Amino acid sequence: MVYEHLIVEKAGAADWVTLNRPEQLNTLNPQLLRELNDYFGALERNYAVRVVVLKGAGRAFCAGLDMKASGSAPIGADTDAMLRSQREFSGLVMRMRRCPQPVIGLLHGHAAGGGFSIALGCDVRIAAAGTKMNCAFIKIGLSGCEMGASYHLPRLVGSSVAAELLYTGRFIDAERALRVGLVSEVVPLEQLEAAGQALVDDMLATAPLGLRLTKECFWAAVDGNDLPSVIAMEDRNQVLTVANGDLAEGMRAFLEKRKPEYSTPP
């Protein structure tokens, strides 16, 4: 697919992906939604990309649904059409979760409605000072639980804060988001990309297979698997990374005080 509203810039083993509808605050219209689904859907089989950074052009990360765009909301459509449209939204978060690459969200301005849900679908979030986020759906007549928000929020901030945000559509600012664990770091806007790059560098310093397996096991644990199931997955992962030689290389590099040269997954 040729992207109209999505910019993908490759920087070594990292993709920097920019939502590029700045005049519309990167709101989600059908085309941008299709492009995001296409991009994240292709990552599962892409071993060249190891980390993804997701950000927004202009004054905001993503201000949610573009309510002025034709076809953005299937009002008046039959049930089948409405469900297909809904799955375009919810399917995006599923594809973000299924892709083996960690996704880093760089948030600024507003991350509202669907934009907030996309931010929640990232593995790590870094926010610029002054960023505001909310579950806007309930303010326009929908349920507040949309695109995985009711799954992610309680796991990140606990049930009380999650219920407050989901039931009211209230905004949460970056500073409070940091206090409750919704974001990992808050930095001045001019330092946002540098903070993202520092995280990318640390992730890329790890073994490719180890990083992919870590994301898989991490979310399996978050999803509520019991301890024996999680430990069984951890044990499998460690055996795989020993078997492909990454442990031996990592230990040699540590002792020789050099950068390790890890293998690339097949």
Residue, then its C-alpha position, 0 to 999 in steps of 0.5 A: m500500500v502507498y501511504e497517504h497519511l502515514i510516514v515510515e522512516k527507517a533508521g537502522a533496525a527501527d521504524w519511526v512511524t508518523l501519523n501525518r494529518p497535522e492540520q486535522l490533529n492526526t484524527l483517524n479517517p478511514q484512509l489513515l486507519r487502513e494504512l495503520n492496519d496495513y503497516f502493523g499487520a505486515l510487521e509480524r513477518n518483518y525481521a528487519v524491523r526490531v523496534v517501532v516508534l509511533k508519533g504524530a506530526g504537528r500539534a498532537f499525537c492523535a485527537g481521535l476520530d475525524m468526525k467530519a470525514s465521510g465514512s469515519a462513523p458508520i451511522g445509519a449503516d446495517t449491522d454487518a457494515m457497522l461491525r466491519s467498521q468497528r473491527e477496523f478500529s479494534g483490529l488495529v490495537m490487536r495488530m499492535r499487540r501481535c507484532p513482535q516488535p516493541v512499540i514506543g509511543l511518543l505523545h504530545g498535544h492531545a491523545a484523545g479517543g481512538g488516539f488514546s487507545i492507540a497510545l495504550g496499545c503501545d508497549v511503552r509511552i513517553a509524553a511531552a510535558g503538557t500532553k492531555m489524554n482522555c477516553a472521549f468515546i463516552k462524550i459522544g454517546l458511545s461506551g467509554c470502552e473502545m479499542g482495548a481501553s477497558y483492557h489496558l487502563p485497569r492494568l496500567v493504572g488500577s481499577s479506580v483511576a481507570a473507572e474514573l477515566l472511562y466513565t467520565g471522559r475526563f482528561i488526564d495530563a502528563e504529570r498525573a499520567l506519570r504518577v499513576g504509571l500510565v507513561s514511563e517518562v515526561v520530558p519537554l517537547e523538544q526532548l521527546e524524540a531524543a528520549g524515544q531514541a535513547l529507549v530505541d538504542d537500549m532495546l536495539a542493544t539486546a539480542p533480536l530473538g531475546l527481545r521478540l520473545t520478551k514481548e511475547c512472554f511479557w504480554a502473556a503474563v499481563d494477559g493473566n496466565d497463571l504462574p506455571s504457564v508463564i514460567a513454562m514460556e520463560d523457560r522455553n524462551q531461555v532455552l531458545t536463546v541459549a540454543n541459538g548462541d546468543l547467550a554465549e556471544g553475550m557472555r563473551a562480549f561482556l568479558e571482552k568489553r565489546k558490543p555483542e554480535y547477536s544472530t538474526p532470527p530466521 
